[in-house]
Amino acid sequence: MTTQQFFSEAQIRRHNPLFSATRTTIETAFYQNNMTAVQDLTTAYQLAAHAPNTIVTDLPIYQAAKLGLPADAKMLVDNHGAVVGRTAAARHILTAPNDVNAPFVKLLREAIYQGHSQAFYQTEVVVGLAPSFMVKAHLALPKGFEANLLSYLLNFQVFTTDYAIQYATSQAYPEGDLYLYADPNFHHPDYPNGLTLFDPVHNCAAILGLRYFGELKKATLTLAWALAHRNGFVACHGGEKAFHFKNRSDQVFAMFGLSGSGKSTLTHAKHQGHFDITVLHDDAFVISKTDGHSVALEPAYFDKTNDYPSGTPETKYFMTLMNVGVTVNQQQQKVLVTEDLRNGNGRTVKSRFASTNRVDEEPSKINAICWIMKDDALPPIVKVNDPTLAAAFGATLATKRSSAENLVGNVDRTALVIEPFANPFRVYPLSEDYADFKQLFEQQQVACYILNTGQFQGQDIPKEVTLAGLEQIVQRQITWQPIDSQAQLSWAQLPEFPLHTLSAQAKQQLQQHLQFRLDWLTDYQTQSTDSLPTELAASLATLQHHL
């Protein structure tokens, strides 16, 4: 069994590293009389379909029976209020000594006590879809949030007979199961925007005062990524696809970017059928540091609906939806208003059937990593030729915020921000992620590219340009032009951006954006106890000097 749920009485001791005050507080709540187990999709669907806040559309779920749902299951809509995205400001990581965590643990005990007046559901899923990485996650959620319960079971892997067998025989790790306690009805004057507590070392979290389903999904992935990181994997918030060839080895590409950057578009692109492609996932996976193989963490996709107007082919694969509109068509059927009219960030849990070429494990070694940025100082496609600089650009990935986030305060979504490795869900030191990715570049000789999907020199970069460039990279048909005097960076020669050299003004802008990264690193070191290797900043400063 991959992670440990049951213990001998001799193991149940304070000194057992799998136990903590936070974990014991959260796990204990799962055994209360107000908990009802829901372990199958049919029951979860019926609960959600009959919940007063649910809209049952007239749109059938494609291949519902094969998904474990009733054969006549319809797409279900569940809409929330003011908040329709993740609230990063609510996150608190409990990695400090126990006396520092004590006020939060006290608050958690009170939150669970106040939850006694509610009826709760509890369920369990598998996170990780191959025998080399499978962990069990438990979720508790109150009555009234049946749609989120169903979405959770659809997004992750429910324990079917087949997966129970696979899980029982999968790789074992010295870790406890994941436990997540969620109460969206929690209110506290000190935390008006909600509160999420993570004890990542002990694989547990509490999500309090937050309705958005994405909080449950990302909290689970946060814990799973941390567990994977401790056990020989690189945690990846991105997409991965493989190009298969008959006359040469497979080419496995991973794309890392924040929501809205284009990582899903690039991952799922079919390239007009010119390639034999398989898709691992577009959001969450792990890469083995031992042999470079990859494992998807989820079977389904959590996608924005705005990109798929009502009635278009992709909507066929929707299952549950949140924060979208509903109207009536000419046949007097309740159908979806998928574009963001009601609010921003309309979302759906989309089935794995959306990818006809989907795999859960990619056995071939990773070949290339693409940092997706929205940095207008960078040409559309850049090759990074030095492993240290490749990891440094990942650690200072520059992009812009999207509507997927519920930003607290006066935050400019158009401003350039740094989000290391496109993973705002890291709960361990950044220096460790830097070391993991540098190992891929240096020891496994993984290539590195930067894909700018924003603007360059005042011109929008269409997705067609990025996709065409990616195809040329895969086919080894691209021409590279050095950017700096040491050829640490090269840009792709593209017909839509016919440049032979960077102008002095363009080089000055790139130097300024490199300085922006260096300043961010200085601020990070000032505010954090984490110690980043000096080579990280030095590699960026050297590039800045040689432009």
C-alpha positions in Angstrom: 0.0 0.0 0.0 1.5 3.3 -1.1 0.7 5.5 2.0 -0.2 4.4 5.5 -3.7 4.7 6.8 -3.6 2.1 9.6 -1.2 1.8 12.5 -0.2 -0.8 15.1 -0.8 0.5 18.6 3.0 0.4 19.1 3.3 2.9 16.3 0.8 5.3 17.8 3.3 7.5 19.7 4.2 11.2 19.9 7.6 10.5 18.4 6.2 8.9 15.3 7.1 11.3 12.5 3.8 10.6 10.7 1.8 12.3 13.5 1.5 15.9 14.5 -1.0 18.1 16.4 -2.5 19.3 13.2 -2.8 15.9 11.6 -4.3 14.3 14.7 -6.8 17.1 15.0 -7.9 16.8 11.4 -8.0 13.0 11.2 -10.0 12.7 14.4 -12.8 14.7 12.9 -13.3 12.0 10.3 -14.6 9.5 12.9 -17.4 11.7 14.3 -21.0 10.7 14.2 -21.8 13.6 11.8 -19.8 12.0 9.0 -21.4 9.9 6.2 -19.1 8.0 3.8 -19.7 8.5 0.1 -17.4 6.3 -1.9 -19.0 5.9 -5.3 -19.8 8.2 -8.1 -23.4 7.2 -8.5 -24.3 8.1 -4.9 -22.3 11.4 -5.2 -24.1 12.2 -8.4 -27.6 11.6 -6.9 -26.7 13.8 -3.9 -25.4 16.6 -6.2 -28.4 16.4 -8.6 -30.9 16.8 -5.8 -29.0 19.5 -3.9 -31.1 22.8 -3.8 -28.2 24.9 -5.3 -27.7 22.6 -8.3 -29.0 23.2 -11.8 -29.5 19.9 -13.7 -29.1 20.8 -17.4 -30.5 18.9 -20.3 -27.0 18.1 -21.6 -25.9 14.5 -21.3 -22.5 13.6 -19.8 -20.6 11.8 -22.6 -19.9 8.1 -21.9 -21.4 8.6 -18.4 -21.6 4.9 -17.6 -17.9 4.4 -18.5 -17.0 7.1 -16.0 -18.9 5.3 -13.2 -21.9 7.7 -13.4 -25.6 6.8 -14.1 -26.0 6.2 -17.8 -28.5 9.1 -18.1 -26.4 11.5 -16.0 -26.6 15.2 -17.1 -24.2 18.1 -16.7 -24.6 19.8 -13.3 -24.1 23.5 -12.6 -23.3 24.9 -9.2 -22.8 28.6 -8.8 -21.1 30.5 -6.0 -21.3 34.1 -4.9 -18.7 36.9 -4.9 -15.6 34.7 -4.9 -15.1 32.6 -8.1 -11.4 31.9 -7.8 -8.6 30.7 -5.5 -7.6 32.9 -2.6 -3.9 32.7 -2.2 -4.0 35.2 0.7 -5.8 32.6 2.8 -2.9 30.2 2.8 -0.8 29.5 5.9 1.9 26.9 6.0 2.5 25.2 9.3 6.2 24.2 9.1 7.4 26.2 12.1 8.0 24.7 15.6 4.8 23.5 17.5 4.7 26.6 19.7 4.4 28.9 16.7 1.7 26.7 15.2 -0.3 26.4 18.4 -2.6 29.4 17.8 -3.6 28.0 14.4 -4.1 24.5 15.8 -6.3 26.0 18.6 -8.4 27.8 16.0 -8.6 24.6 13.9 -10.0 22.7 17.0 -12.6 25.4 17.4 -13.6 25.3 13.7 -14.1 21.6 13.9 -16.1 21.9 17.1 -18.4 24.5 15.5 -18.8 22.1 12.6 -20.4 19.5 14.8 -23.8 21.1 14.1 -23.5 20.2 10.4 -23.8 16.9 8.7 -20.6 16.0 6.8 -19.7 13.7 3.9 -16.4 12.0 3.7 -14.7 10.3 0.8 -11.4 9.0 -0.4 -9.6 9.0 -3.8 -6.3 8.0 -5.4 -3.9 10.8 -6.4 -1.4 9.5 -8.9 -2.3 7.1 -11.7 0.6 4.7 -12.0 2.1 2.1 -9.6 5.2 4.1 -9.2 3.2 7.0 -7.6 -0.2 6.5 -6.0 -1.3 8.0 -2.7 -4.7 8.0 -0.9 -6.5 11.2 -0.1 -9.4 11.6 2.4 -11.8 14.6 2.2 -14.5 15.7 4.7 -17.0 18.3 3.4 -20.4 19.5 4.9 -23.8 18.9 3.5 -24.8 21.7 1.1 -21.7 21.2 -1.0 -22.6 18.1 -2.8 -21.5 19.5 -6.1 -18.0 20.0 -4.8 -18.0 16.4 -3.5 -19.0 15.1 -6.9 -16.4 17.3 -8.6 -13.7 16.0 -6.3 -14.6 12.4 -7.0 -14.6 13.1 -10.8 -11.4 15.2 -10.8 -9.4 12.6 -8.9 -9.6 8.8 -9.2 -12.4 7.1 -7.3 -11.5 3.8 -5.7 -12.9 1.3 -8.3 -12.2 -2.4 -7.9 -9.4 -2.1 -10.5 -7.8 0.9 -8.8 -8.0 -0.6 -5.4 -6.0 -3.5 -6.7 -3.5 -1.3 -8.3 -3.1 0.9 -5.2 -2.6 -2.1 -3.0 0.3 -3.3 -5.1 1.8 0.1 -5.9 5.1 1.5 -4.6 5.1 2.0 -0.9 6.3 5.3 0.7 7.0 6.0 4.4 4.2 8.6 4.5 0.7 8.8 6.0 -2.4 9.2 3.8 -3.5 12.7 2.9 -6.3 14.2 5.0 -8.3 17.3 4.1 -11.0 18.9 6.2 -13.1 21.5 4.5 -15.9 23.7 5.9 -16.9 26.6 3.6 -19.4 27.8 6.3 -16.5 28.7 8.6 -16.4 32.4 9.6 -13.8 34.3 11.7 -13.3 38.0 12.0 -9.6 37.7 11.7 -9.9 35.8 8.4 -12.6 37.5 6.4 -11.2 36.0 3.2 -11.1 32.4 4.6 -8.2 30.4 5.9 -6.4 27.4 4.5 -4.0 25.6 6.9 -1.3 23.2 5.5 0.9 20.8 7.5 2.6 19.5 4.4 5.2 17.3 6.3 2.3 15.4 7.9 0.1 15.4 4.7 -2.9 17.3 6.0 -4.8 20.5 5.4 -7.9 22.4 6.5 -9.8 24.6 4.0 -12.0 27.0 5.9 -14.5 29.6 4.7 -13.9 29.0 1.0 -16.5 27.6 -1.4 -14.5 27.5 -4.6 -13.9 23.9 -5.8 -10.4 24.8 -7.0 -9.3 25.2 -3.3 -10.1 21.5 -2.7 -8.3 20.4 -5.9 -5.2 22.5 -5.3 -5.0 21.7 -1.6 -4.9 18.0 -2.5 -2.3 18.6 -5.2 -0.2 20.8 -2.8 0.1 17.9 -0.4 0.7 15.3 -3.1 3.4 17.4 -4.8 5.1 17.9 -1.4 5.0 14.1 -0.8 6.3 13.4 -4.2 9.1 15.9 -3.8 10.3 14.2 -0.6 10.3 10.8 -2.3 12.4 11.2 -5.5 10.1 13.1 -7.9 10.0 16.6 -9.3 6.7 18.3 -8.6 5.2 19.8 -11.8 2.4 22.3 -12.2 2.2 22.1 -16.0 1.3 20.0 -19.0 3.1 17.2 -20.7 2.8 15.6 -24.1 4.9 13.1 -26.1 5.7 13.1 -29.8 6.2 9.5 -31.0 8.4 8.6 -34.0 9.1 5.3 -35.8 12.6 6.2 -36.8 13.9 8.0 -33.6 13.2 8.2 -29.9 10.1 9.8 -28.5 10.2 13.5 -27.7 8.6 14.3 -24.3 7.9 18.0 -23.7 6.7 19.6 -20.5 5.1 23.0 -20.5 5.0 25.1 -17.2 2.9 28.2 -16.9 0.2 29.8 -14.7 -3.5 29.4 -15.5 -4.3 31.4 -18.7 -0.7 31.3 -20.0 -1.5 28.8 -22.7 -0.2 25.6 -21.1 -3.4 23.7 -21.7 -3.7 24.9 -25.3 -0.1 23.8 -26.1 -0.6 20.5 -24.2 -3.8 19.5 -26.0 -2.9 20.8 -29.5 -3.3 18.1 -32.1 -1.0 19.8 -34.6 -3.4 19.0 -37.4 -2.7 15.3 -37.1 0.9 15.7 -38.3 2.3 13.8 -35.3 1.6 10.7 -33.2 0.9 12.4 -29.9 0.0 11.2 -26.4 -1.1 13.6 -23.6 -0.2 12.9 -20.0 -2.0 15.9 -18.4 -2.3 19.7 -18.6 -2.0 20.6 -15.0 -0.5 18.2 -12.5 2.1 15.5 -12.8 5.5 14.4 -11.3 8.8 13.4 -13.0 11.0 10.7 -11.6 14.5 12.0 -10.7 15.8 8.5 -11.2 14.8 7.7 -14.8 12.8 10.7 -16.0 9.5 9.0 -16.4 6.3 10.9 -15.6 3.0 10.2 -13.8 -0.3 12.1 -14.1 -2.0 12.9 -10.7 -5.6 13.3 -12.0 -7.7 11.6 -14.6 -9.9 14.7 -15.4 -9.2 18.3 -16.4 -10.3 21.4 -14.5 -10.7 23.9 -17.4 -12.0 27.4 -18.1 -15.3 27.4 -20.0 -14.8 30.8 -21.6 -12.7 29.3 -24.3 -15.5 26.9 -25.5 -18.7 28.7 -26.6 -21.9 26.9 -26.0 -22.5 24.0 -28.4 -18.9 23.7 -29.6 -17.4 20.2 -29.7 -15.3 20.5 -26.6 -18.3 21.2 -24.4 -19.3 17.5 -25.0 -16.8 16.4 -22.4 -18.0 18.7 -19.6 -19.3 16.9 -16.4 -19.7 19.4 -13.6 -19.6 23.2 -14.0 -19.3 26.1 -11.6 -19.9 29.8 -11.9 -21.3 29.7 -15.4 -24.7 30.8 -16.9 -27.6 28.7 -18.0 -30.3 29.6 -20.5 -32.9 27.7 -22.6 -32.4 26.8 -26.3 -35.0 26.6 -29.0 -35.9 23.0 -28.0 -36.7 24.4 -24.5 -33.7 22.6 -23.0 -31.5 24.0 -20.2 -28.1 24.6 -21.8 -24.9 26.4 -20.8 -23.7 30.0 -21.2 -20.0 29.1 -21.1 -18.5 32.5 -21.8 -17.7 34.7 -18.8 -20.9 36.8 -18.8 -22.0 36.0 -15.2 -18.5 36.3 -13.8 -14.9 35.6 -14.7 -13.3 32.2 -14.4 -16.3 30.0 -15.2 -15.0 26.4 -14.7 -15.7 22.8 -15.6 -14.4 19.4 -14.6 -13.9 17.8 -18.0 -13.6 14.1 -18.5 -10.5 12.3 -19.7 -12.4 11.6 -23.0 -11.5 15.1 -24.0 -8.1 13.7 -24.9 -8.4 10.8 -27.4 -4.7 10.2 -26.9 -4.6 10.3 -23.1 -2.1 8.3 -21.0 -1.7 8.1 -17.2 2.1 7.4 -17.3 4.8 8.4 -19.7 7.5 5.8 -19.5 9.9 7.7 -21.8 12.4 10.1 -20.3 11.6 13.8 -20.3 13.4 15.5 -23.2 12.5 19.2 -22.9 11.0 21.7 -20.5 9.3 24.9 -21.7 8.9 27.9 -19.4 5.7 29.7 -20.5 6.0 33.4 -19.8 4.3 36.6 -20.6 7.4 38.8 -20.6 7.5 41.3 -23.5 11.2 41.6 -23.3 11.7 38.1 -24.6 11.3 36.9 -28.2 8.5 34.4 -28.9 10.7 31.3 -28.6 14.0 31.2 -26.8 16.4 28.4 -26.2 18.4 28.4 -22.9 21.7 26.7 -23.5 23.1 26.6 -19.9 21.6 24.2 -17.3 22.2 26.7 -14.4 20.6 29.5 -16.4 17.7 27.2 -17.4 16.9 26.5 -13.8 17.4 30.2 -12.9 14.8 31.2 -15.5 12.4 28.6 -14.0 13.0 30.0 -10.5 12.2 33.5 -11.7 9.4 32.6 -14.2 7.9 36.0 -15.1 4.2 36.1 -16.1 0.9 37.8 -15.3 -2.1 37.0 -13.1 -5.3 35.5 -14.4 -9.0 35.5 -13.4 -8.5 32.1 -11.8 -7.2 33.9 -8.7 -9.3 35.8 -6.2 -6.8 38.6 -5.5 -7.1 40.4 -2.2 -6.4 44.1 -2.1 -5.5 46.5 -4.9 -3.5 44.1 -7.2 -2.8 44.9 -10.9 -3.4 41.8 -13.0 -1.5 43.3 -15.9 1.8 43.7 -13.9 4.7 41.4 -14.5 5.1 39.0 -11.5 7.5 36.2 -10.6 6.0 32.8 -9.9 8.8 30.3 -9.5 8.4 27.2 -11.7 4.8 28.4 -12.3 3.9 26.7 -9.0 2.2 29.0 -6.4 1.4 25.8 -4.4 4.9 25.0 -3.2 5.1 24.3 0.5 8.8 23.6 0.8 11.9 25.8 0.1 12.3 27.2 -3.4 16.0 26.1 -3.3 14.9 22.5 -3.3 12.8 23.0 -6.5 15.7 24.8 -8.1 18.0 21.8 -7.3 15.4 19.3 -8.7 15.0 21.1 -12.0 18.7 21.8 -12.3 19.3 18.1 -11.9 17.0 17.4 -14.8 18.8 20.0 -17.0 22.3 19.0 -15.9 22.3 15.3 -15.2 19.5 14.1 -17.4 20.4 16.6 -20.2 16.9 17.9 -20.6 16.6 20.8 -23.1 15.1 24.1 -22.0 13.0 26.6 -23.9 11.1 29.8 -23.0 7.8 30.3 -24.8 6.6 33.9 -24.6 2.8 33.8 -25.1 2.2 37.5 -24.4 3.7 40.3 -26.6 7.1 41.1 -28.1 8.0 44.6 -29.3 4.4 45.7 -29.1 3.1 42.8 -31.2 0.8 40.1 -29.9 2.2 36.5 -30.2 -0.6 34.3 -31.5 -0.9 30.7 -30.3 -0.4 29.6 -34.0 3.1 31.1 -33.9 4.0 29.3 -30.7 2.5 26.0 -31.9 4.4 26.2 -35.2 7.6 26.9 -33.4 7.1 24.0 -31.1 6.5 21.7 -34.1 9.8 23.0 -35.7 11.7 22.3 -32.5 10.3 18.7 -32.4 11.3 18.2 -36.0 14.7 19.8 -35.5 14.0 22.3 -38.3 14.4 25.5 -36.4 17.1 28.1 -36.9 18.6 29.7 -33.7 20.2 33.1 -33.4 22.4 33.9 -30.3 21.0 36.7 -28.2 24.1 37.3 -26.0 27.8 37.3 -26.7 28.2 34.0 -24.8 25.3 32.3 -26.7 23.7 31.3 -23.4 20.4 32.3 -25.0 19.2 31.9 -28.6 16.0 33.0 -30.2 14.1 31.2 -32.9 14.0 32.7 -36.4 10.3 33.0 -37.1 8.7 34.5 -40.3 6.1 36.4 -38.2 9.0 38.1 -36.3 11.7 38.6 -38.9 14.6 39.8 -36.7 18.3 39.3 -37.3 19.5 41.1 -34.3 18.1 42.6 -31.1 18.1 46.4 -31.2 19.8 48.3 -28.5 16.5 49.3 -27.1 15.3 45.6 -27.0 18.5 44.6 -25.2 18.1 47.4 -22.7 14.5 46.2 -22.0 15.8 42.6 -21.5 18.5 43.9 -19.1 15.8 45.7 -17.1 13.7 42.6 -16.9 16.7 40.5 -15.8 17.3 43.2 -13.1 13.6 42.7 -12.1 14.4 39.1 -11.6 17.5 39.8 -9.6 15.7 42.3 -7.4 13.0 39.7 -6.8 15.7 37.2 -5.7 17.2 39.8 -3.3 13.8 40.4 -1.8 13.1 36.7 -1.5 16.4 36.1 0.3 15.7 39.0 2.7 12.2 37.8 3.6 12.9 34.0 3.7 15.1 31.7 5.7 15.6 29.7 2.6 19.1 30.0 1.2 19.3 30.0 -2.6 22.6 29.0 -4.3 24.6 32.1 -5.3 25.0 30.6 -8.8 21.3 31.3 -9.4 21.5 35.1 -9.3 25.0 35.0 -10.8 23.8 33.3 -13.9 21.2 36.0 -14.5 23.7 38.8 -13.8 26.3 37.2 -16.2 23.7 37.1 -18.9 22.7 40.7 -18.2 26.4 41.7 -18.5 26.9 39.9 -21.9 23.9 41.4 -23.7 
